[in-house]
Amino acid sequence: MMTVDAAQAAVLALARPPLSETVPLAQAAGRWMTEPAVALRDQPPFDASAMDGYAVAGDGLPGAQFTVVGEAAAGRAWRGCVAHGQAVRIFTGAPVPPGATRVVIQEDVTRVGDAITLKQRPDTATHIRPRGQDFAAGSALSPRRLRPVDLALLASMNLAFVTVARRPVVAIVATGDELVMPGENPRDDQIIASNAQALAPLALGAGAIVRVLPLARDTPEDLAAVLAMTAGADLVITIGGASVGDHDLVARAVAAAGGDLAFHKVLLRPGKPLMAGHFRDALLLGLPGNPVSSVVCAHLFMLPLIRAMQGDANPLPLLHRARLATPVDPTGPRTHYMRARLSPGPDLPLIEAFARQDSALLGVLAEADALLIRPLGDVAQPAGTVAEFLPL
């Protein structure tokens, strides 16, 4: 069996370089850029007034007088040239006319008709934003996951489109005779298929296009038929059937269809049964069927893989630090991701693991806001010990 770190590296090694597409800015939020975006103009594209006031030439000493010869506003430039002794009424964002060297704010001016007089202690700042102060034409925005503020920056570069990674298509297949869909009438020996209800929005949030396929029954024929529906997907996620029991048929079905597995089983609790490899033209990730195991493995393996498939250079989850609110027992031979709750602390947050950690207890997971990470082979730790956690 592999450690979590080794399994994550093996999963990420499956990711291929992303394909690119060019989309309008309105469709680019949350997408990963695949090449730099180059500004087509300076910003601001002219020397711009930073205040409402008067554009004048010279220092503008206290008591100086000027004749107002025009007006400039945002989108309405004054086309003349400011000469000595002249002023142009100007508003914030307007182009500063040629000849003007500063903007005197309107609070420092007394105006009578077309004449202004500077007060005794005028502001000495120029109040001019020089052309290209924000960025110059030819400046580049480096590839990144696009936030709303990045889209505003691209728009100000006069770019209506951006080149991003194509969103991977993820097909989710839940397997098992014991499953029925939510809202159906299960037999006494059946349960509701709940895992895909968590995995689908997680994958969507990571940028994927998600297809949730019909439930696959525990026969080679039915499983092969549902797996055939994954055609066109970039990543196939199977739920259940990843163990080695007589009824765990996923690995055999993948092999029968010409797929291959990179590894099977991880030193992880919950979530030891885990598969990864290829299935036809897609990548394959086989998650365990227990609800908590499935969600934990999704955070550790599925989401990083989806991010890597879109070009994210740092796809692994960001870990945080907290202090143990209560003591914890030794971990044993597997890294344990314990459902836990956070609370404020004096320096770091406090984290407390729930008493019940059975991998079938979805209700406990719903109460958790973090996974406390207990390294494999670690000894018991007292309250106050600094530990790492994964936010949920």
Secondary structure per residue as TSV (DSSP state, phi and psi in degrees):
chain	resnum	aa	ss	phi	psi
A	1	M	-	360.0	151.4
A	2	M	B	-100.2	152.7
A	3	T	-	-71.6	165.2
A	4	V	H	-60.3	-45.6
A	5	D	H	-60.3	-44.6
A	6	A	H	-66.0	-38.5
A	7	A	H	-66.9	-40.3
A	8	Q	H	-62.1	-42.9
A	9	A	H	-62.7	-40.4
A	10	A	H	-65.7	-40.0
A	11	V	H	-65.2	-46.5
A	12	L	H	-66.2	-28.7
A	13	A	H	-65.8	-18.5
A	14	L	T	-74.5	-23.8
A	15	A	-	-65.8	135.6
A	16	R	-	-96.2	159.0
A	17	P	-	-56.5	138.2
A	18	P	-	-71.8	148.7
A	19	L	-	-82.1	150.5
A	20	S	E	-109.3	156.5
A	21	E	E	-149.0	154.8
A	22	T	E	-104.7	126.5
A	23	V	E	-129.8	156.8
A	24	P	E	-64.0	154.6
A	25	L	G	-56.7	-33.9
A	26	A	G	-63.2	-18.2
A	27	Q	G	-107.9	10.6
A	28	A	-	-104.6	-6.7
A	29	A	T	-60.0	131.0
A	30	G	T	80.6	-3.4
A	31	R	-	-86.6	157.4
A	32	W	B	-94.8	123.6
A	33	M	B	-67.6	145.4
A	34	T	S	-112.2	-6.9
A	35	E	S	-152.9	156.4
A	36	P	-	-62.0	152.1
A	37	A	E	-108.4	128.6
A	38	V	E	-107.0	128.9
A	39	A	-	-66.4	138.0
A	40	L	S	-94.0	-8.2
A	41	R	S	-154.5	166.1
A	42	D	-	-74.0	154.7
A	43	Q	B	-135.8	119.0
A	44	P	S	-67.9	157.0
A	45	P	S	-80.9	3.3
A	46	F	S	-156.7	164.8
A	47	D	-	-65.8	122.8
A	48	A	E	-118.5	145.9
A	49	S	E	-72.8	134.6
A	50	A	S	-94.0	-5.9
A	51	M	S	-145.0	164.3
A	52	D	S	-81.1	134.3
A	53	G	E	171.1	-136.3
A	54	Y	E	-136.3	129.2
A	55	A	E	-85.7	122.4
A	56	V	E	-130.4	163.5
A	57	A	S	-100.2	138.4
A	58	G	S	96.0	-174.6
A	59	D	-	-76.4	-27.5
A	60	G	-	69.5	67.3
A	61	L	-	-73.9	157.9
A	62	P	T	-54.1	133.2
A	63	G	T	86.0	-6.6
A	64	A	-	-65.3	147.5
A	65	Q	E	-117.6	146.3
A	66	F	E	-140.1	152.2
A	67	T	E	-100.7	126.9
A	68	V	E	-78.3	120.5
A	69	V	E	-114.5	-1.6
A	70	G	E	-177.9	-175.8
A	71	E	E	-144.2	140.3
A	72	A	E	-130.1	135.0
A	73	A	B	-134.2	168.4
A	74	A	T	-58.9	123.7
A	75	G	T	83.0	-1.8
A	76	R	B	-137.3	86.1
A	77	A	-	-74.8	148.6
A	78	W	-	-89.5	126.1
A	79	R	-	-89.6	-3.4
A	80	G	S	-85.8	-169.6
A	81	C	-	-122.1	131.1
A	82	V	-	-78.7	121.3
A	83	A	-	-101.0	172.1
A	84	H	T	-58.3	132.1
A	85	G	T	85.7	2.3
A	86	Q	E	-110.1	157.6
A	87	A	E	-141.4	152.4
A	88	V	E	-123.3	124.2
A	89	R	E	-62.6	129.7
A	90	I	E	-139.2	148.9
A	91	F	-	-120.4	159.4
A	92	T	T	-54.9	130.9
A	93	G	T	90.6	-8.2
A	94	A	-	-78.7	150.0
A	95	P	B	-63.9	134.3
A	96	V	-	-76.5	124.2
A	97	P	-	-69.1	154.0
A	98	P	T	-55.8	143.5
A	99	G	T	95.3	-27.0
A	100	A	-	-78.1	139.7
A	101	T	-	-115.9	-9.3
A	102	R	E	-161.4	164.1
A	103	V	E	-115.5	121.8
A	104	V	E	-89.1	123.7
A	105	I	E	-66.6	149.8
A	106	Q	G	-64.2	-24.2
A	107	E	G	-68.9	-18.5
A	108	D	G	-97.8	15.2
A	109	V	E	-128.6	142.0
A	110	T	E	-110.4	126.2
A	111	R	E	-116.8	132.4
A	112	V	E	-130.4	110.6
A	113	G	T	62.8	-124.3
A	114	D	T	-99.5	14.7
A	115	A	E	-114.4	137.4
A	116	I	E	-121.2	147.8
A	117	T	E	-127.0	132.0
A	118	L	E	-76.8	140.0
A	119	K	-	-71.2	174.7
A	120	Q	S	-69.7	-27.2
A	121	R	S	-129.8	67.4
A	122	P	-	-71.0	152.7
A	123	D	-	-60.4	136.0
A	124	T	-	-91.5	-5.7
A	125	A	-	-69.7	151.9
A	126	T	-	-79.5	-27.7
A	127	H	-	56.2	38.8
A	128	I	E	-122.6	126.7
A	129	R	E	-91.1	112.0
A	130	P	-	-68.8	153.1
A	131	R	T	-55.2	133.1
A	132	G	T	75.2	13.3
A	133	Q	S	-60.0	-39.3
A	134	D	S	-78.3	-55.5
A	135	F	B	-159.6	158.0
A	136	A	-	-103.7	156.5
A	137	A	T	-55.5	136.0
A	138	G	T	95.6	-14.0
A	139	S	-	-66.8	149.1
A	140	A	E	-120.3	141.5
A	141	L	E	-95.1	121.4
A	142	S	-	-73.4	155.7
A	143	P	S	-56.8	139.6
A	144	R	-	-166.9	171.8
A	145	R	B	-80.9	126.7
A	146	L	-	-79.0	119.4
A	147	R	-	-93.2	166.0
A	148	P	H	-54.5	-39.8
A	149	V	H	-66.1	-31.5
A	150	D	H	-66.2	-36.7
A	151	L	H	-65.4	-38.4
A	152	A	H	-63.0	-40.1
A	153	L	H	-64.1	-44.7
A	154	L	H	-61.1	-40.7
A	155	A	H	-62.3	-41.6
A	156	S	H	-69.0	-19.6
A	157	M	T	-77.6	-0.8
A	158	N	T	69.4	36.4
A	159	L	-	-109.1	122.8
A	160	A	S	-94.1	-14.5
A	161	F	E	-133.1	158.5
A	162	V	E	-144.2	146.0
A	163	T	E	-92.2	122.6
A	164	V	E	-132.6	166.8
A	165	A	E	-70.4	139.9
A	166	R	-	-64.9	137.8
A	167	R	-	-68.7	126.4
A	168	P	-	-69.8	143.1
A	169	V	E	-90.2	122.4
A	170	V	E	-112.6	122.2
A	171	A	E	-103.7	127.8
A	172	I	E	-109.4	125.1
A	173	V	E	-124.2	113.5
A	174	A	E	-94.0	137.0
A	175	T	B	-121.8	149.5
A	176	G	-	137.3	135.3
A	177	D	T	-65.9	-21.1
A	178	E	T	-79.9	-4.6
A	179	L	E	-98.7	143.7
A	180	V	E	-134.8	158.2
A	181	M	-	-76.2	152.9
A	182	P	T	-55.1	136.2
A	183	G	T	94.3	-13.0
A	184	E	S	-83.1	175.1
A	185	N	-	-103.3	97.6
A	186	P	-	-73.1	151.3
A	187	R	-	-71.9	171.9
A	188	D	T	-63.0	-24.1
A	189	D	T	-102.3	18.3
A	190	Q	-	-120.0	160.8
A	191	I	E	-129.6	167.4
A	192	I	E	-84.6	135.8
A	193	A	-	-75.2	104.2
A	194	S	-	-110.4	-21.9
A	195	N	H	-61.2	-41.7
A	196	A	H	-63.4	-24.8
A	197	Q	H	-66.5	-24.9
A	198	A	H	-91.4	-41.7
A	199	L	H	-67.2	-38.3
A	200	A	H	-61.3	-51.6
A	201	P	H	-67.4	-29.9
A	202	L	H	-61.9	-45.8
A	203	A	H	-65.5	-40.5
A	204	L	H	-59.5	-43.6
A	205	G	H	-64.1	-25.1
A	206	A	T	-86.7	0.3
A	207	G	T	106.6	2.1
A	208	A	-	-83.3	160.0
A	209	I	E	-97.5	126.4
A	210	V	E	-113.1	134.6
A	211	R	E	-122.0	116.1
A	212	V	E	-95.1	115.6
A	213	L	-	-91.3	166.9
A	214	P	-	-60.7	157.2
A	215	L	-	-62.4	139.8
A	216	A	B	-102.8	125.0
A	217	R	-	-79.7	163.7
A	218	D	S	-82.6	56.8
A	219	T	S	-132.7	147.0
A	220	P	H	-57.0	-36.7
A	221	E	H	-67.6	-46.8
A	222	D	H	-68.0	-41.5
A	223	L	H	-63.9	-41.3
A	224	A	H	-64.0	-37.7
A	225	A	H	-66.0	-42.8
A	226	V	H	-70.6	-40.4
A	227	L	H	-62.2	-29.6
A	228	A	H	-65.1	-25.0
A	229	M	T	-73.2	-9.0
A	230	T	T	-80.7	0.8
A	231	A	T	-52.3	132.8
A	232	G	T	93.5	-10.9
A	233	A	-	-78.3	152.0
A	234	D	S	-91.9	-26.2
A	235	L	E	-142.2	128.2
A	236	V	E	-106.6	123.9
A	237	I	E	-107.9	117.3
A	238	T	E	-103.0	146.5
A	239	I	E	-120.4	121.2
A	240	G	S	86.1	167.2
A	241	G	-	69.6	18.3
A	242	A	-	-98.4	2.1
A	243	S	S	-90.9	-157.6
A	244	V	-	-123.9	21.4
A	245	G	S	-75.0	171.9
A	246	D	T	-63.4	-25.6
A	247	H	T	-101.7	6.6
A	248	D	-	-93.5	95.0
A	249	L	-	-102.9	-1.9
A	250	V	H	-62.5	-48.2
A	251	A	H	-59.2	-40.9
A	252	R	H	-67.3	-38.6
A	253	A	H	-67.1	-38.5
A	254	V	H	-64.0	-45.3
A	255	A	H	-63.4	-40.1
A	256	A	H	-64.2	-27.8
A	257	A	T	-91.2	8.8
A	258	G	T	89.8	8.5
A	259	G	-	-80.6	174.1
A	260	D	E	-144.1	154.4
A	261	L	E	-113.5	134.3
A	262	A	E	-80.4	-33.6
A	263	F	E	-162.2	169.9
A	264	H	E	-150.9	115.6
A	265	K	-	90.9	138.9
A	266	V	B	-134.3	147.3
A	267	L	S	-76.9	72.3
A	268	L	E	-140.4	139.5
A	269	R	E	-134.9	122.7
A	270	P	S	-82.6	153.3
A	271	G	-	122.4	26.9
A	272	K	-	-59.1	-44.6
A	273	P	-	-73.9	110.1
A	274	L	-	-147.2	136.3
A	275	M	E	-124.1	150.5
A	276	A	E	-150.5	145.6
A	277	G	E	169.0	-143.8
A	278	H	E	-124.4	147.3
A	279	F	E	-137.4	108.8
A	280	R	T	54.3	-122.9
A	281	D	T	-92.0	5.0
A	282	A	E	-110.6	163.6
A	283	L	E	-83.4	155.1
A	284	L	E	-128.4	134.8
A	285	L	E	-133.2	116.4
A	286	G	E	-101.2	114.3
A	287	L	E	-98.5	153.0
A	288	P	-	-67.4	160.9
A	289	G	S	-84.7	-25.3
A	290	N	S	-59.8	133.6
A	291	P	H	-55.9	-47.3
A	292	V	H	-67.9	-43.0
A	293	S	H	-57.7	-42.2
A	294	S	H	-62.2	-45.8
A	295	V	H	-69.6	-41.8
A	296	V	H	-60.7	-46.1
A	297	C	H	-65.1	-31.3
A	298	A	I	-62.7	-43.3
A	299	H	I	-66.8	-37.0
A	300	L	I	-84.5	-29.6
A	301	F	I	-125.9	-47.9
A	302	M	I	-65.8	-51.4
A	303	L	H	-63.6	-45.1
A	304	P	H	-59.1	-38.1
A	305	L	H	-66.0	-42.8
A	306	I	H	-62.2	-41.1
A	307	R	H	-65.7	-42.2
A	308	A	H	-63.8	-34.7
A	309	M	T	-66.6	-14.3
A	310	Q	T	-106.8	9.1
A	311	G	T	94.7	7.8
A	312	D	-	-67.1	121.4
A	313	A	S	-76.8	-17.6
A	314	N	S	-129.8	71.5
A	315	P	-	-82.6	-14.7
A	316	L	S	-70.0	151.3
A	317	P	-	-64.1	145.1
A	318	L	-	-82.1	122.4
A	319	L	-	-90.3	150.6
A	320	H	E	-120.9	169.4
A	321	R	E	-119.0	144.3
A	322	A	E	-150.1	169.3
A	323	R	E	-103.6	139.4
A	324	L	E	-63.2	127.6
A	325	A	S	-80.7	-25.9
A	326	T	S	-139.0	159.5
A	327	P	-	-64.1	157.8
A	328	V	B	-128.3	151.8
A	329	D	-	-81.3	168.9
A	330	P	-	-58.9	156.4
A	331	T	-	-92.7	-31.8
A	332	G	-	89.2	-158.5
A	333	P	S	-84.6	3.3
A	334	R	S	-131.0	146.2
A	335	T	E	-65.4	129.6
A	336	H	E	-109.7	122.6
A	337	Y	E	-101.1	99.7
A	338	M	E	-94.0	131.9
A	339	R	E	-63.5	133.3
A	340	A	E	-149.2	164.9
A	341	R	E	-119.4	147.5
A	342	L	E	-104.3	150.9
A	343	S	E	-146.4	159.4
A	344	P	-	-64.5	147.3
A	345	G	-	-132.9	171.5
A	346	P	S	-67.3	-33.9
A	347	D	S	-124.7	-51.5
A	348	L	S	-113.1	159.6
A	349	P	-	-59.6	155.3
A	350	L	E	-96.7	142.7
A	351	I	E	-130.2	134.9
A	352	E	E	-130.8	121.6
A	353	A	E	-74.6	142.7
A	354	F	-	-68.9	150.6
A	355	A	S	-66.9	-36.7
A	356	R	-	-96.8	123.5
A	357	Q	-	-125.6	16.8
A	358	D	-	-58.9	136.2
A	359	S	T	-71.2	-6.0
A	360	A	T	-94.2	-4.1
A	361	L	-	-90.5	85.9
A	362	L	H	-68.4	-30.8
A	363	G	H	-62.0	-36.1
A	364	V	H	-67.2	-40.1
A	365	L	H	-62.1	-37.9
A	366	A	H	-65.4	-25.7
A	367	E	H	-84.2	-15.5
A	368	A	-	-85.0	148.5
A	369	D	S	-120.5	8.8
A	370	A	E	-159.6	159.4
A	371	L	E	-113.4	113.1
A	372	L	E	-75.1	125.7
A	373	I	E	-95.6	117.6
A	374	R	E	-111.0	109.9
A	375	P	-	-60.3	148.1
A	376	L	T	-62.8	140.1
A	377	G	T	75.7	7.2
A	378	D	-	-75.1	150.2
A	379	V	-	-84.1	172.1
A	380	A	-	-58.6	144.3
A	381	Q	B	-126.6	138.2
A	382	P	-	-80.3	165.8
A	383	A	T	-58.4	144.5
A	384	G	T	96.8	-14.7
A	385	T	-	-67.6	138.4
A	386	V	E	-77.5	130.5
A	387	A	E	-135.5	159.9
A	388	E	E	-94.1	151.6
A	389	F	E	-145.4	159.2
A	390	L	E	-110.1	117.7
A	391	P	E	-65.3	147.1
A	392	L	-	-109.6	360.0
